[in-house]
Amino acid sequence: MYVQFNEDTVNHHMQNMQAQAESHRQEMLARKSQQEDRIPGRVVVIGGGLAGLSAVRVAAQYYASVTLVERDEAAGVNDFRSGVPQARHTHNLLPEGLEILEQLFPGITSEMILAGAVPATTDQQYVYSEKTDRTPVSPNRSGHSVYASRPLVEALLYQRISSRSDVQVLKGWEAAGLETDVRKEKVTGVHLRRRGEEMTVPADIVLDTSGRNSKASRWLADAGLEPPRETRVDAFTGYASRIYQKPDGFHAAWKMLYIPPATPHQSRGGIILPLEGNRWHVTLLGMAKDYPPTDDDGFLEFAKSLPTDELSNAISKAEPLTRPSGYRLTQNRKMHYERLPRYIDGLLVAGDAVMSLNPVYAQGMTKALMEVQVLEQTLAENRRRLAQGNLEGFSRAFQVEISRATSNVWRMATDEDTCWPETMIIEGYSLERRVLPSCRRKTEFAPRAPIRAFQH
């Protein structure tokens, strides 16, 4: 049984999004007409994922030249890449994130839908709730969404970026080291290599969005500077995902179905997201080391163990297009670049390279776009100084601000994860711990020393 609501139409949703895009476009045109010429110099962005591609778009608004470095030769191709194993699992761009993406790339929502992405109104996104009597699935009122595979979204952004004359794309190159001035105070470039070749690309700013395997911390240590401390909160979440062909003639009130785990006893969950090509992306998840299996029979049996049979009934009638893929690199991880005693001016770190979240909370893509907003804000506020070649304090200001802007999403994910008895917390800084009434193991973190932001 389902609770029914009056549906808003997708056309109404699209009209609103297009109106927002046009308003932002007019604002950008007005801003551009008032600005001086772009800053002479180069920004190098490392990493061609959502965070890196969006950062290139922002950097190109302010700097005359931008270089994107991506080690994967297959970057920009609408397919799963071996270098991005997490892409094989469900990704959900929250309505807030979709709005930011549309502001950065006006018209991208329409492009996604034309490429097969699936729009869904609030009444077509269902979340299971144990509290609902005899109506185990209820609509999620968080907002309209557009569902697409991560490869499709990144391929569309890559097309936008790579077509710009002021953007250079270097595929197949790995960032091997940072070039600085003699005093190790300022970035001068980044050293690249691939299959026996090496080169150095000059840069005024190097932005690392290369993900969890970022080398930025090591680069600081190699320069004789203190690397950032690290905090990890690991609830030992495991994923198993596969893609199905949606059955012909399948009818349900939902387009998206989510069965979340619930502390302390319901460690299992699952989700079905619609994909382009009339497909379903199905992820099963287990908290507290209750990992879902990656064999065919085990995958289905795990789905049948969920507190509602809605998901298992759906996939039992569908044709699997891929084998189940597992993933366990899911801990919340924060590198405290905002607390460094000394910075290399011009080195910025964002995306999963600075903070990664347990993907069960679907915050990662939106969080990355929030950080790109901070990049735009910080560039705008420091434009005149940067045009004069003065980067003193710029890196500190950026890292402090993205930490502030994303503090709520970090707190939400870690507060939830610390409710699981098996959760392990590794604290790189000395942090205070306070037990919250809502969860006896739930923890709040607060630094002992205040953080001082850069004063303009």
N, C-alpha and C positions, 0 to 999 in steps of 0.2 A: 504493500500500500504506500502511496506517495501523497505528500502534501502539495497541492497545486497552487500556483500563483499566476497572476496576469503577466504574460511574457512581454518584455520590451522587444521590439523588432531589431534585427541586425542592421537594417537600413538606418534606423534612428541612431544606433551606436556608431555606424560609420560616418554619418553626417556630423555627429558631435566630434569625432576624431579628426575629420577633415577640416572642420571649422577651427579646431585647436591648432592644427598644422598650419593653416593659412594665417592665423593670427600670429603664430610664432615666426612664420616666414616674413611677414611684414615688419615684425619687431627686429628681426635680424637684418633686414635690408636697411631699416632706419639706423640701427646701430653701426652698420658698416659704413654708411654714408657720413657718419660723424667721426669715425675713427681715422687716425693717421694711417699711413701705409703699414703693412705688416712688419713685424720685427725682423731685421736681417739676421740670419742665423739658422740653425738646424735643431730640430727635436728628433731624437731617435726613440721609437717605441718598440720595446721587445715583447713579442707575443702577439699572435694574430687571432686571438679569441674575441669574444664579445667586448671585454674590457679594453683590449688593445685597439680593436677597430674603431670603437667609439672614441677612444682617446685620440686617435689619429685625426678623426673628424674635428675635434675641438682644437687640437694643436695647430692644424692647418688654418684655422680661423685667425690665429695670432702670429704664427711664424711663417716666414717666406718658404721654408723647405722642411719637409717632414719625411723621415725614412722609417718604414715598418720592417722589422727583422723578424722572420718566422722560420724556425728550423725545419718545419715540415714542408716538403716539396708539394704535398697535396693540399696545402692551404687554399681555401677559396672554392674547393670542390664540394658539391652537395652530396656528401657521403661521409660515413663514419671513418675517422682517421685513427690509425694505430697509436699516434702520439696523444690522443685525447680519449682515454678509455672511459671516462665518466660520461662522454657524450652518448654512449649506448644506453644510458639510463634516463628516465623521465626528467625533463626540465620544464619548469613552469615559470613563465614571465608574468609576475603579478600585474594587476591593472596599473599600479603606480609605475612599475618599470616600463610597461608598454607606452605609457604617456611620455616618459623621459625619452624613450627610443624614438618616438614620433617627433618630438621636439628636435632631437639631434638630426634625424633623417626624415624630413617631412615627406609624407606619402608612403612610408615603409609599411604601414599596416595594410594599405590597399595592395601593395606589391606582394606581401605575404599571402593575402587571401587569393589573389590572382594566381599565385604559384601553388595553391592548394591548401593553404593553412585553413583551419576550421574555427570560425567565430562561434562563441557561445555566450548566451545571455546569462544573467545571474540565475535564472530558473532552470538552466540546463547543466548546472555544476552542483553535484550532490556530494554531501559529506555524511558518512554514517555517524549516528549518535546513539549511544546506549541509553541515553536519558529519554529518548522519544518513544512513547508507548505505542507499539504496533505500527510505527512509521519509521523503520530503521534508517531510512535515507531521507535527508532533508536538504533543501536548496541552500547553497552557500551564497550569502548576500554580499560577498566582498567586491563584486563588480564584474563588468564584462571582461572577457578574455579572448585572446586569439591563440590557438594552439598550433604549433608547428615543431618539427624536429629541430634540434640545435644546429645540425649541418645546414638546413635550409636557411635559417635566420642568418647564420654567419656567412653563407655564400652570397646572400643578397647584400649584406653590408660590405663584403669584400668587393663586389661589383661596383658599388658606389665609390669606395676608396680608391681602388686600382685605376679607375678611369680619370682621376684627377691628375692634372699636369704637374702639380706642386707636391705630389706624393710619390716617393720611390719605394717600391716593394722588393725586398731581398728575401726570396724563398730559398730554403735549403741551407741557410747560414745559422750558426749557433753563436750566441753572445758568449765570448770566452773570457773577457776581462774588461775592466774599466780603465780608461785613460784619464789621468788627472794632471794638474799642474805640478811643479816640483814640490810645492809645500803640501800637497795632498788636500787642498782646500776647495778645489773647483774642478768640475768635470770638463774634460776637453774632447772626449770621444769615447767610443766603445770598440773593443777589439773583437773581430769576427773570424770564424774559421769554418771550413767545410772540406772534407775529403782531401786533406793535404794542402789546401789553399788557406791563406790568411790575409786579412786586410784590416785597416783601421778606418772607421767612419768618424770624421770630426762631428762634434755635437756640443751645443750649449746646454741642452737638457737631455738626460737619458731617463726615460720612464720605463720601469720594469713591470710588465704585466704578465710575466711568463708562468705564473701559477705556483703551485706548491713546491715545485723543484727550482724555484728562484735561486740564483747565485749571489744576489745583492748582499746578503749577510756576509758571505765569504769575501766578497770584494772589499767590504769595509775592514774586515780583519786583515786582509792582505795589505791594506794601506796603513796598517798600524792603528786603526781606530776601533773603538769598542763596538762589537756587533749588537744588534737588538736582542733583548731577552725574549723568551717565548712562553706563552701560556697555552696549554692544551687541556681541553675537556672532552674526554672520549667515552661515549656511551656504548661503544662497540656495536655500532649499527652496521648491518650487512644488507646488500641489495642483490636481487637477481631479476634480470629484465629480459624481455623478448618482445618482438614485434609480431602482431597478428594481422591477417586480412580480416577486416570487419565482415561478418556474414551478410550476404545479400538478404534483404528483407528484414534485417534486425531492427526492432523498434523498442525504444525505451524512453522514459522521460528525461534521461540524462545523456549528455555528451561526455562529461567528465565525471568519474566516480572515484571517490577517495574514502578509504577505510583506514583511519589513523590508528596507530598504537596508542595505548592509554596506560599511564602508570597507575598502580605498580604491577598489575598482573597481566594486562593484555599487551604482550610484547610484539605481536604481529600486526602487520598492516599491508595494504596494497592500494594500487592506484591504476586506473585506466585513463589515458589521455588520448584524444583523437589526433591523428596525424594526417598530413597530406597523403594522397593516394588511397583514400578510404581505408586507412589502416588504424590499428590501435597500438599504442605503446603501453605495455603492461609492466609494472614494477612491483615486486613483492619485497617487503622489508621486514627485518627483524631487529629488535633492540636487545641490548644486554646479552650479546653473543648468541642470540637465537637466530642464527643465520639461515636464510632460505637456501634450499639446494639448487643446483644448476643442471640437474638431469631432468628429462621430460616428465617422468612419473612423479618425481619428488616435487617439481614445480607445481603440478596440478594438485597434489595432495596438500601442499602448504597452503595453496589458495583455498582449498575446501575447509581448512582449519580456521579461517577467519570468522569473526562473529556474525557475519551475514553471508549468505550464499550468492549474493548479487554478482560479485566478480567471478567466482568460479563457474557459475552457470553461463555467464557471457562467454568466457574464453573456451569453455568445453565445446562450444558450437563453432568456434572460429579456427581458421587454418593458421598454424604458426609459420611465419616466414623466416625466422632466425632461431638459432639455438639460444637457450638461456645464457646470459653473461652475468658473472658475479662481480661485485665491487665492495671493498671493505675499507677504503681509505676515506673515512667519513668523519673523523674527529674534528671538532671545532679547534681552530688553531689561529692564534694571533701573535704576530711578530710586532713587538712594541717599538716601532720606529719613532713613534711620537715622543718617546722618553730618552732618546739618545743624548748624551752630553755634548757630542760634537757631530756635525754633519759634513758630508762633501756636498757643497752647494751645486745644484743642478741634477743630483741623483734623486729621483722620485720612485716610490714603490706603491703599487696599487693592485686591485684585484685579489685573487687568491694568494698572490705573493706576499701580501700584508695581512690578510684575514680570510680564512676559509671557514665555512659553516657546515654543520651537519646537513646534508641535502634533504633530509626528511622534512625540513621546514620550508623548503622551496623559496629561500630568500637570496640565494647566491647571485643570480643574474641581476635581480633588482638592486642588490647591494653594490654590485660592480658599477651599475649605471649611476647610482647615487655618488659614487666616488668620482666618476667622470664629471658629474655636475660640479663637484668641489674643484676639480681641475680647471674647469671653465671659470669659476668664480675667482680662484686664486690667480689665474693668468690675467683676468680682467682687472683685479685690484692692484696688481703689481706691474701693469703693462709699461708704464713710463720708465720705471726702474730697470725692467728687463731690456727695454730698447736701448738703454744706456750701458748695457752689459753688467749691471749690478744685480747679482743673484744672491747677495748676502741675506741669509735668513729665509730665503724662498722655500728651500726644501723643508725646513722646520715648520714653517707656516702650513705647508701642504699636508705634511704627515699629521700634525696636531689636528687640523681641521677634518681630515677624513676619519680620524679616530673618533672625534666628537660626533660627526654626522652619522656614523654607523654604530654608535654605542648601544642604541636601543635594540638593533637586530642581534648584536652580539649577546646582550643581556637576555633577550628572549630565548635564543637557542641554548645558551649555557644554563639558564635557570631550569628549562625543561629537562635538559639532559642530566642534570645533577639529581633529579628525582629517582633515577634508576640506581638501585643498590650497587650494581657492578661498575658504575662510572668511575673512571680514573681521572684525577686532576693533577696535572703537572704544572707547577707555577714557577715561571722563570723569575718573577718579581715577588717580593714579600707582600702578600695581599691579605686584607682583613676578610674574615668569613663570618657571615651572619646567617642564622637559620631563619627562614621565612615561615610564617604561619601556614601558608598554603601547601608546604611540602617540608617535611622534617629534615630532608637532606638537601633541600634547595639552598643554593649559595649565592650571595651577592658579593661581587668583588669591588674593592675600592682601593686605589693606590694610597699609600701613606703620605707621600709627598705630593703637593699640588703641582699641576702641569701649567707652565706659563707659556701662553701663546706668543708668537712673534708680534711685536708692536710696529705697525706701519708708520 
